Amino acid sequence: MTVGRKTTMTLQRLTSSTDSMNAVTRTWDDKRNIKGVLTNATAYAGGEQILYDKKTVVITHMFVCKKQIGITITEKDRLKYDDKFYDIKRISNPGTLGHHLEISVQVRT
């Protein structure tokens, strides 16, 4: 297996706010910087299409990091690295040991 380089990605969460005219504005807010290893999906899982819960999910990368304390990462969040954004498709806690997370992502083009 090819191991990617250590990197720091920014966890972002979509928030909504309403102005005085009741217009809704949605923005991605930075929540936390997370250190981990980013690898291509082909290097990690042997392919880009993975079956999760009877649903085929196309992923491009896998981000492996320590379990985060004080914040819950969900599929509604995204990760940012430099000028690229990665939509979170699945979060796995291998063996439910709480040691690390494997986050399956798809780069936004």
Protein Blocks (a to p, Z undefined) as FASTA:
>chain_A
ZZddddddddddddddddfkopacdddddfbdcddddddfklmnopabdceehiacddfb
dcdddddehiacdfkbccdehjbccddfbdcdehilomaccddddddZZ
